[in-house]
Amino acid sequence: MHLPLPLRAALLALLLTPTTQAATLAGAGSTFAEPLYKAWGGQYAKQASEVAYDGVGSGEGLARIAAGKVDFGASDEPLQRAELEQKGLRQFPVAMGAIVPVVNLPGLPAGELKLGAETLAKIYLGKITRWRDQEILINNDPIASRIPDLPIRPLYRADGSGSTFVLSYFLAARSADWKKGPGVGKELKGVAGSAVKGTGGMVEALQKSPGGIAYVDYGRALKDKLNMVQLPNRVGIFIKVSPESVLAAAKYDAENLIYAADPDFYFVLSNNDTYGGWPLATATFAVLPRNGKAADKVIDFLLWGYRNGDATARELGYVPLSETMKIGVRKAWSRQYGYKISQ
């Protein structure tokens, strides 16, 4: 059969065009965890199945997994047992990291600004409005002369965010006014400043706003070379965020809860009481359906990440789970799903 030349050309072009395999695993949620899932997913696709991840915020991710629209959700706020049972879900820690306040203050040395917890709360409550306020200067004597006389422009997440939960949990624990006001949650209400959607939006808005302050994950702050703030531990010693200070925050609480086989893996690392621990440390959780068949392929992916993804996690600014933590999670997979783990 002889095809017309235009038809033959079209057919040849179709045959030579590379096809893209549809993703066989879909996740959505935490923007904090987005770089990790995308990096792991790209590596996992080379030897197993493709992974698509949509960083839409923890709140939307939980809504999608509860509605069965994705294979797994991701949240930096762990769910309590009643909510997990009501929605037919289970959760498992994937990695640890940190949320860090970041500022746009021209001329200020990177990483040297110190903000007390009460001071940070007052900034977001609109009670401290300029950077040369005495309450800020008193904790920054060595660099006080270099703090510019600018109005403070607070930025916060407009979407339901695990990063917001971590920050608000810390502030509610340290500030009575914050506890009575905005309180703890994935969204902030009754605060000063501008609401911005997503981590990318926060970074972009901060970079365009001299005098701005925002909060992002440690990995993103490193990637974009943002000016990170020091925060105090419970006895008032100021701490710099680092992999070591995140691990110090997580080691006792997280390891003991997992070792004790807590079936819900509910732990919040923010406002930890370890001496050298970063006070805005967090874990990010994969949220799975209780149905074993629906969860198995997600566990395959997570297990691959546990075994092969630590170096990538560190490069992106996360702190991998310890072997004790990983063993606790693997035991839960076996117990709750009957998942068989080959050595």
Contacts in CASP RR format, 6 or more apart in sequence:
PFRMAT RR
TARGET T0000
AUTHOR 0000-0000-0000
METHOD contacts of the structure
MODEL  1
MHLPLPLRAALLALLLTPTTQAATLAGAGSTFAEPLYKAWGGQYAKQASE
VAYDGVGSGEGLARIAAGKVDFGASDEPLQRAELEQKGLRQFPVAMGAIV
PVVNLPGLPAGELKLGAETLAKIYLGKITRWRDQEILINNDPIASRIPDL
PIRPLYRADGSGSTFVLSYFLAARSADWKKGPGVGKELKGVAGSAVKGTG
GMVEALQKSPGGIAYVDYGRALKDKLNMVQLPNRVGIFIKVSPESVLAAA
KYDAENLIYAADPDFYFVLSNNDTYGGWPLATATFAVLPRNGKAADKVID
FLLWGYRNGDATARELGYVPLSETMKIGVRKAWSRQYGYKISQ
3 11 0 8 1.000
21 50 0 8 1.000
22 50 0 8 1.000
23 49 0 8 1.000
23 50 0 8 1.000
23 51 0 8 1.000
23 52 0 8 1.000
24 49 0 8 1.000
24 50 0 8 1.000
24 51 0 8 1.000
24 297 0 8 1.000
25 49 0 8 1.000
25 50 0 8 1.000
25 51 0 8 1.000
25 52 0 8 1.000
25 71 0 8 1.000
25 72 0 8 1.000
25 297 0 8 1.000
25 298 0 8 1.000
25 301 0 8 1.000
26 51 0 8 1.000
26 52 0 8 1.000
26 53 0 8 1.000
26 54 0 8 1.000
26 70 0 8 1.000
26 71 0 8 1.000
26 72 0 8 1.000
27 37 0 8 1.000
27 51 0 8 1.000
27 52 0 8 1.000
27 53 0 8 1.000
27 54 0 8 1.000
27 61 0 8 1.000
27 64 0 8 1.000
27 65 0 8 1.000
27 70 0 8 1.000
27 71 0 8 1.000
27 72 0 8 1.000
27 73 0 8 1.000
27 74 0 8 1.000
28 53 0 8 1.000
28 54 0 8 1.000
28 55 0 8 1.000
28 56 0 8 1.000
28 57 0 8 1.000
28 60 0 8 1.000
28 61 0 8 1.000
28 64 0 8 1.000
28 65 0 8 1.000
28 69 0 8 1.000
28 70 0 8 1.000
28 73 0 8 1.000
28 74 0 8 1.000
29 53 0 8 1.000
29 54 0 8 1.000
29 55 0 8 1.000
29 56 0 8 1.000
29 57 0 8 1.000
29 58 0 8 1.000
29 59 0 8 1.000
29 60 0 8 1.000
29 61 0 8 1.000
29 62 0 8 1.000
29 64 0 8 1.000
29 73 0 8 1.000
29 74 0 8 1.000
29 75 0 8 1.000
30 55 0 8 1.000
30 57 0 8 1.000
30 58 0 8 1.000
30 61 0 8 1.000
30 74 0 8 1.000
30 75 0 8 1.000
30 76 0 8 1.000
30 162 0 8 1.000
30 284 0 8 1.000
31 55 0 8 1.000
31 56 0 8 1.000
31 57 0 8 1.000
31 161 0 8 1.000
31 163 0 8 1.000
31 198 0 8 1.000
31 199 0 8 1.000
31 200 0 8 1.000
31 217 0 8 1.000
32 76 0 8 1.000
32 97 0 8 1.000
32 99 0 8 1.000
32 162 0 8 1.000
32 163 0 8 1.000
32 199 0 8 1.000
32 217 0 8 1.000
32 282 0 8 1.000
32 284 0 8 1.000
33 74 0 8 1.000
33 76 0 8 1.000
33 94 0 8 1.000
33 95 0 8 1.000
33 284 0 8 1.000
34 53 0 8 1.000
34 55 0 8 1.000
34 199 0 8 1.000
35 219 0 8 1.000
35 220 0 8 1.000
35 316 0 8 1.000
36 94 0 8 1.000
36 95 0 8 1.000
36 284 0 8 1.000
36 312 0 8 1.000
36 313 0 8 1.000
36 316 0 8 1.000
36 318 0 8 1.000
37 51 0 8 1.000
37 53 0 8 1.000
37 74 0 8 1.000
38 53 0 8 1.000
39 312 0 8 1.000
39 316 0 8 1.000
40 51 0 8 1.000
40 301 0 8 1.000
40 304 0 8 1.000
40 305 0 8 1.000
40 309 0 8 1.000
40 312 0 8 1.000
41 50 0 8 1.000
41 51 0 8 1.000
41 53 0 8 1.000
41 301 0 8 1.000
42 50 0 8 1.000
42 51 0 8 1.000
43 308 0 8 1.000
43 309 0 8 1.000
43 312 0 8 1.000
44 51 0 8 1.000
44 301 0 8 1.000
44 304 0 8 1.000
44 305 0 8 1.000
45 51 0 8 1.000
48 300 0 8 1.000
48 301 0 8 1.000
48 304 0 8 1.000
49 297 0 8 1.000
49 301 0 8 1.000
51 301 0 8 1.000
53 74 0 8 1.000
54 70 0 8 1.000
55 61 0 8 1.000
55 74 0 8 1.000
56 64 0 8 1.000
56 159 0 8 1.000
57 159 0 8 1.000
57 160 0 8 1.000
57 161 0 8 1.000
57 162 0 8 1.000
57 198 0 8 1.000
58 74 0 8 1.000
58 75 0 8 1.000
58 76 0 8 1.000
58 77 0 8 1.000
58 160 0 8 1.000
58 161 0 8 1.000
58 162 0 8 1.000
58 165 0 8 1.000
58 186 0 8 1.000
59 75 0 8 1.000
59 159 0 8 1.000
59 160 0 8 1.000
59 161 0 8 1.000
59 162 0 8 1.000
59 186 0 8 1.000
60 159 0 8 1.000
60 160 0 8 1.000
61 70 0 8 1.000
61 73 0 8 1.000
61 74 0 8 1.000
61 75 0 8 1.000
61 287 0 8 1.000
62 73 0 8 1.000
62 75 0 8 1.000
62 79 0 8 1.000
62 87 0 8 1.000
62 287 0 8 1.000
64 70 0 8 1.000
64 73 0 8 1.000
65 71 0 8 1.000
65 72 0 8 1.000
65 73 0 8 1.000
65 89 0 8 1.000
65 287 0 8 1.000
65 288 0 8 1.000
65 289 0 8 1.000
66 87 0 8 1.000
66 88 0 8 1.000
66 89 0 8 1.000
68 289 0 8 1.000
71 294 0 8 1.000
71 297 0 8 1.000
71 298 0 8 1.000
72 286 0 8 1.000
72 287 0 8 1.000
72 288 0 8 1.000
72 298 0 8 1.000
73 286 0 8 1.000
73 287 0 8 1.000
73 288 0 8 1.000
74 94 0 8 1.000
74 284 0 8 1.000
74 285 0 8 1.000
74 286 0 8 1.000
74 287 0 8 1.000
75 91 0 8 1.000
75 162 0 8 1.000
75 284 0 8 1.000
75 285 0 8 1.000
75 287 0 8 1.000
76 161 0 8 1.000
76 162 0 8 1.000
76 163 0 8 1.000
76 165 0 8 1.000
76 166 0 8 1.000
76 282 0 8 1.000
76 283 0 8 1.000
76 284 0 8 1.000
76 285 0 8 1.000
77 162 0 8 1.000
77 165 0 8 1.000
77 166 0 8 1.000
77 185 0 8 1.000
77 186 0 8 1.000
77 268 0 8 1.000
78 91 0 8 1.000
78 264 0 8 1.000
78 265 0 8 1.000
78 266 0 8 1.000
78 267 0 8 1.000
78 268 0 8 1.000
78 283 0 8 1.000
78 285 0 8 1.000
79 87 0 8 1.000
79 89 0 8 1.000
79 91 0 8 1.000
79 264 0 8 1.000
79 266 0 8 1.000
79 287 0 8 1.000
80 264 0 8 1.000
80 266 0 8 1.000
81 263 0 8 1.000
81 264 0 8 1.000
81 266 0 8 1.000
83 89 0 8 1.000
84 90 0 8 1.000
84 91 0 8 1.000
84 264 0 8 1.000
88 289 0 8 1.000
88 290 0 8 1.000
89 287 0 8 1.000
89 288 0 8 1.000
89 289 0 8 1.000
89 290 0 8 1.000
90 264 0 8 1.000
90 287 0 8 1.000
90 288 0 8 1.000
90 289 0 8 1.000
90 290 0 8 1.000
90 295 0 8 1.000
90 336 0 8 1.000
91 264 0 8 1.000
91 265 0 8 1.000
91 266 0 8 1.000
91 285 0 8 1.000
91 286 0 8 1.000
91 287 0 8 1.000
91 288 0 8 1.000
92 265 0 8 1.000
92 285 0 8 1.000
92 286 0 8 1.000
92 288 0 8 1.000
92 302 0 8 1.000
92 329 0 8 1.000
92 332 0 8 1.000
92 333 0 8 1.000
93 254 0 8 1.000
93 258 0 8 1.000
93 265 0 8 1.000
93 267 0 8 1.000
93 283 0 8 1.000
93 284 0 8 1.000
93 285 0 8 1.000
93 321 0 8 1.000
93 325 0 8 1.000
93 329 0 8 1.000
94 283 0 8 1.000
94 284 0 8 1.000
94 285 0 8 1.000
94 286 0 8 1.000
94 302 0 8 1.000
94 321 0 8 1.000
95 283 0 8 1.000
95 284 0 8 1.000
95 313 0 8 1.000
95 318 0 8 1.000
95 319 0 8 1.000
95 320 0 8 1.000
95 321 0 8 1.000
96 246 0 8 1.000
96 247 0 8 1.000
96 250 0 8 1.000
96 254 0 8 1.000
96 269 0 8 1.000
96 281 0 8 1.000
96 282 0 8 1.000
96 283 0 8 1.000
96 284 0 8 1.000
96 318 0 8 1.000
96 319 0 8 1.000
96 320 0 8 1.000
96 321 0 8 1.000
97 217 0 8 1.000
97 218 0 8 1.000
97 246 0 8 1.000
97 281 0 8 1.000
97 282 0 8 1.000
97 283 0 8 1.000
97 284 0 8 1.000
97 317 0 8 1.000
97 318 0 8 1.000
97 319 0 8 1.000
98 217 0 8 1.000
98 218 0 8 1.000
98 241 0 8 1.000
98 245 0 8 1.000
98 246 0 8 1.000
98 278 0 8 1.000
98 280 0 8 1.000
98 281 0 8 1.000
98 282 0 8 1.000
99 163 0 8 1.000
99 166 0 8 1.000
99 167 0 8 1.000
99 215 0 8 1.000
99 216 0 8 1.000
99 217 0 8 1.000
99 218 0 8 1.000
99 270 0 8 1.000
99 280 0 8 1.000
99 282 0 8 1.000
100 215 0 8 1.000
100 216 0 8 1.000
100 217 0 8 1.000
100 218 0 8 1.000
100 221 0 8 1.000
100 228 0 8 1.000
100 229 0 8 1.000
100 241 0 8 1.000
100 280 0 8 1.000
101 115 0 8 1.000
101 120 0 8 1.000
101 167 0 8 1.000
101 213 0 8 1.000
101 214 0 8 1.000
101 215 0 8 1.000
101 228 0 8 1.000
101 229 0 8 1.000
101 231 0 8 1.000
101 280 0 8 1.000
102 206 0 8 1.000
102 213 0 8 1.000
102 214 0 8 1.000
102 215 0 8 1.000
102 216 0 8 1.000
102 221 0 8 1.000
102 226 0 8 1.000
102 227 0 8 1.000
102 228 0 8 1.000
102 229 0 8 1.000
103 113 0 8 1.000
103 206 0 8 1.000
103 211 0 8 1.000
103 212 0 8 1.000
103 213 0 8 1.000
103 214 0 8 1.000
103 227 0 8 1.000
103 229 0 8 1.000
104 206 0 8 1.000
104 207 0 8 1.000
104 209 0 8 1.000
104 210 0 8 1.000
104 211 0 8 1.000
104 212 0 8 1.000
104 213 0 8 1.000
104 227 0 8 1.000
105 113 0 8 1.000
105 131 0 8 1.000
105 147 0 8 1.000
105 148 0 8 1.000
105 150 0 8 1.000
105 210 0 8 1.000
105 211 0 8 1.000
105 212 0 8 1.000
105 227 0 8 1.000
106 148 0 8 1.000
106 210 0 8 1.000
107 146 0 8 1.000
107 148 0 8 1.000
108 143 0 8 1.000
108 146 0 8 1.000
108 147 0 8 1.000
108 148 0 8 1.000
108 227 0 8 1.000
109 143 0 8 1.000
109 146 0 8 1.000
110 225 0 8 1.000
110 227 0 8 1.000
110 228 0 8 1.000
111 227 0 8 1.000
111 228 0 8 1.000
111 229 0 8 1.000
111 230 0 8 1.000
111 240 0 8 1.000
112 140 0 8 1.000
112 142 0 8 1.000
112 143 0 8 1.000
112 230 0 8 1.000
113 140 0 8 1.000
113 143 0 8 1.000
113 147 0 8 1.000
113 227 0 8 1.000
113 229 0 8 1.000
113 230 0 8 1.000
114 139 0 8 1.000
114 140 0 8 1.000
114 229 0 8 1.000
114 230 0 8 1.000
114 231 0 8 1.000
114 232 0 8 1.000
114 238 0 8 1.000
115 123 0 8 1.000
115 136 0 8 1.000
115 139 0 8 1.000
115 229 0 8 1.000
115 230 0 8 1.000
115 231 0 8 1.000
116 139 0 8 1.000
116 231 0 8 1.000
116 232 0 8 1.000
116 238 0 8 1.000
117 170 0 8 1.000
117 171 0 8 1.000
117 174 0 8 1.000
117 175 0 8 1.000
117 231 0 8 1.000
117 232 0 8 1.000
117 279 0 8 1.000
118 174 0 8 1.000
118 175 0 8 1.000
119 128 0 8 1.000
119 135 0 8 1.000
119 136 0 8 1.000
119 139 0 8 1.000
120 171 0 8 1.000
120 231 0 8 1.000
121 171 0 8 1.000
121 174 0 8 1.000
121 175 0 8 1.000
121 177 0 8 1.000
121 178 0 8 1.000
122 128 0 8 1.000
122 135 0 8 1.000
122 175 0 8 1.000
122 177 0 8 1.000
123 152 0 8 1.000
123 154 0 8 1.000
123 192 0 8 1.000
123 213 0 8 1.000
124 154 0 8 1.000
124 156 0 8 1.000
124 171 0 8 1.000
124 178 0 8 1.000
124 182 0 8 1.000
124 188 0 8 1.000
124 191 0 8 1.000
124 192 0 8 1.000
124 193 0 8 1.000
125 177 0 8 1.000
125 178 0 8 1.000
125 181 0 8 1.000
125 182 0 8 1.000
125 191 0 8 1.000
125 192 0 8 1.000
126 154 0 8 1.000
126 191 0 8 1.000
126 192 0 8 1.000
126 193 0 8 1.000
127 177 0 8 1.000
128 135 0 8 1.000
128 136 0 8 1.000
128 152 0 8 1.000
129 151 0 8 1.000
129 152 0 8 1.000
129 192 0 8 1.000
130 149 0 8 1.000
130 150 0 8 1.000
130 151 0 8 1.000
130 152 0 8 1.000
131 147 0 8 1.000
131 148 0 8 1.000
131 149 0 8 1.000
131 150 0 8 1.000
131 151 0 8 1.000
131 152 0 8 1.000
131 211 0 8 1.000
132 147 0 8 1.000
132 148 0 8 1.000
132 149 0 8 1.000
136 147 0 8 1.000
137 144 0 8 1.000
137 147 0 8 1.000
139 238 0 8 1.000
140 147 0 8 1.000
148 210 0 8 1.000
148 211 0 8 1.000
150 210 0 8 1.000
150 211 0 8 1.000
151 211 0 8 1.000
152 211 0 8 1.000
152 212 0 8 1.000
152 213 0 8 1.000
153 193 0 8 1.000
153 194 0 8 1.000
153 209 0 8 1.000
153 211 0 8 1.000
153 212 0 8 1.000
153 213 0 8 1.000
154 191 0 8 1.000
154 192 0 8 1.000
154 193 0 8 1.000
154 194 0 8 1.000
154 212 0 8 1.000
154 213 0 8 1.000
154 214 0 8 1.000
155 193 0 8 1.000
155 194 0 8 1.000
155 195 0 8 1.000
155 196 0 8 1.000
155 202 0 8 1.000
155 205 0 8 1.000
155 206 0 8 1.000
155 209 0 8 1.000
155 212 0 8 1.000
155 213 0 8 1.000
155 214 0 8 1.000
156 164 0 8 1.000
156 188 0 8 1.000
156 191 0 8 1.000
156 193 0 8 1.000
156 194 0 8 1.000
156 195 0 8 1.000
156 196 0 8 1.000
156 214 0 8 1.000
156 215 0 8 1.000
157 163 0 8 1.000
157 164 0 8 1.000
157 187 0 8 1.000
157 188 0 8 1.000
157 195 0 8 1.000
157 196 0 8 1.000
157 197 0 8 1.000
157 198 0 8 1.000
157 202 0 8 1.000
158 195 0 8 1.000
158 196 0 8 1.000
158 197 0 8 1.000
158 198 0 8 1.000
159 187 0 8 1.000
159 197 0 8 1.000
159 198 0 8 1.000
160 186 0 8 1.000
160 187 0 8 1.000
161 186 0 8 1.000
161 187 0 8 1.000
161 198 0 8 1.000
162 186 0 8 1.000
162 282 0 8 1.000
163 199 0 8 1.000
163 215 0 8 1.000
163 216 0 8 1.000
163 217 0 8 1.000
164 185 0 8 1.000
164 186 0 8 1.000
164 187 0 8 1.000
164 188 0 8 1.000
164 215 0 8 1.000
165 184 0 8 1.000
165 185 0 8 1.000
165 186 0 8 1.000
166 268 0 8 1.000
166 270 0 8 1.000
166 280 0 8 1.000
166 282 0 8 1.000
167 215 0 8 1.000
167 270 0 8 1.000
167 280 0 8 1.000
168 178 0 8 1.000
168 182 0 8 1.000
168 183 0 8 1.000
168 184 0 8 1.000
168 185 0 8 1.000
168 188 0 8 1.000
169 184 0 8 1.000
169 185 0 8 1.000
169 268 0 8 1.000
169 270 0 8 1.000
169 271 0 8 1.000
170 270 0 8 1.000
170 271 0 8 1.000
170 279 0 8 1.000
170 280 0 8 1.000
171 178 0 8 1.000
171 182 0 8 1.000
171 183 0 8 1.000
172 178 0 8 1.000
172 179 0 8 1.000
172 182 0 8 1.000
172 183 0 8 1.000
172 184 0 8 1.000
173 179 0 8 1.000
173 270 0 8 1.000
173 271 0 8 1.000
174 271 0 8 1.000
181 190 0 8 1.000
182 188 0 8 1.000
182 189 0 8 1.000
182 190 0 8 1.000
182 191 0 8 1.000
188 195 0 8 1.000
194 205 0 8 1.000
196 202 0 8 1.000
196 205 0 8 1.000
196 214 0 8 1.000
199 216 0 8 1.000
199 217 0 8 1.000
199 220 0 8 1.000
200 220 0 8 1.000
202 214 0 8 1.000
202 215 0 8 1.000
202 216 0 8 1.000
203 214 0 8 1.000
203 216 0 8 1.000
203 220 0 8 1.000
203 224 0 8 1.000
203 226 0 8 1.000
205 214 0 8 1.000
206 212 0 8 1.000
206 213 0 8 1.000
206 214 0 8 1.000
206 226 0 8 1.000
207 224 0 8 1.000
213 229 0 8 1.000
215 280 0 8 1.000
216 226 0 8 1.000
218 228 0 8 1.000
218 241 0 8 1.000
218 246 0 8 1.000
218 317 0 8 1.000
219 316 0 8 1.000
219 317 0 8 1.000
219 318 0 8 1.000
220 226 0 8 1.000
221 228 0 8 1.000
221 241 0 8 1.000
222 317 0 8 1.000
228 240 0 8 1.000
228 241 0 8 1.000
230 238 0 8 1.000
230 239 0 8 1.000
230 240 0 8 1.000
231 238 0 8 1.000
231 239 0 8 1.000
231 278 0 8 1.000
231 279 0 8 1.000
231 280 0 8 1.000
232 238 0 8 1.000
232 239 0 8 1.000
232 279 0 8 1.000
233 239 0 8 1.000
233 273 0 8 1.000
233 274 0 8 1.000
233 275 0 8 1.000
233 276 0 8 1.000
233 277 0 8 1.000
233 279 0 8 1.000
234 271 0 8 1.000
234 273 0 8 1.000
234 279 0 8 1.000
235 275 0 8 1.000
237 275 0 8 1.000
237 276 0 8 1.000
239 245 0 8 1.000
239 276 0 8 1.000
239 277 0 8 1.000
239 278 0 8 1.000
239 279 0 8 1.000
241 278 0 8 1.000
241 280 0 8 1.000
242 278 0 8 1.000
243 314 0 8 1.000
243 317 0 8 1.000
243 319 0 8 1.000
245 276 0 8 1.000
245 277 0 8 1.000
245 278 0 8 1.000
245 281 0 8 1.000
246 277 0 8 1.000
246 278 0 8 1.000
246 281 0 8 1.000
246 319 0 8 1.000
247 319 0 8 1.000
248 274 0 8 1.000
248 275 0 8 1.000
248 276 0 8 1.000
248 277 0 8 1.000
248 278 0 8 1.000
249 269 0 8 1.000
249 272 0 8 1.000
249 274 0 8 1.000
249 276 0 8 1.000
249 277 0 8 1.000
249 278 0 8 1.000
249 279 0 8 1.000
249 281 0 8 1.000
250 269 0 8 1.000
250 272 0 8 1.000
250 281 0 8 1.000
250 283 0 8 1.000
250 319 0 8 1.000
251 274 0 8 1.000
251 322 0 8 1.000
252 272 0 8 1.000
252 274 0 8 1.000
253 267 0 8 1.000
253 269 0 8 1.000
253 272 0 8 1.000
254 267 0 8 1.000
254 269 0 8 1.000
254 283 0 8 1.000
254 321 0 8 1.000
254 325 0 8 1.000
255 322 0 8 1.000
255 324 0 8 1.000
255 325 0 8 1.000
257 265 0 8 1.000
257 266 0 8 1.000
257 267 0 8 1.000
258 265 0 8 1.000
258 324 0 8 1.000
258 325 0 8 1.000
258 328 0 8 1.000
258 329 0 8 1.000
259 324 0 8 1.000
259 328 0 8 1.000
261 328 0 8 1.000
261 331 0 8 1.000
261 332 0 8 1.000
263 332 0 8 1.000
263 336 0 8 1.000
265 285 0 8 1.000
265 329 0 8 1.000
265 332 0 8 1.000
267 283 0 8 1.000
268 282 0 8 1.000
269 281 0 8 1.000
269 282 0 8 1.000
269 283 0 8 1.000
270 279 0 8 1.000
270 280 0 8 1.000
270 281 0 8 1.000
270 282 0 8 1.000
271 279 0 8 1.000
272 279 0 8 1.000
272 281 0 8 1.000
286 298 0 8 1.000
286 302 0 8 1.000
288 294 0 8 1.000
288 295 0 8 1.000
288 298 0 8 1.000
288 299 0 8 1.000
289 295 0 8 1.000
290 336 0 8 1.000
292 337 0 8 1.000
292 338 0 8 1.000
292 339 0 8 1.000
295 337 0 8 1.000
295 339 0 8 1.000
296 337 0 8 1.000
296 339 0 8 1.000
299 333 0 8 1.000
299 337 0 8 1.000
299 339 0 8 1.000
303 330 0 8 1.000
303 333 0 8 1.000
303 341 0 8 1.000
306 321 0 8 1.000
306 326 0 8 1.000
306 329 0 8 1.000
306 330 0 8 1.000
309 320 0 8 1.000
310 320 0 8 1.000
313 319 0 8 1.000
313 320 0 8 1.000
314 320 0 8 1.000
321 329 0 8 1.000
330 341 0 8 1.000
333 339 0 8 1.000
333 341 0 8 1.000
334 340 0 8 1.000
334 341 0 8 1.000
END
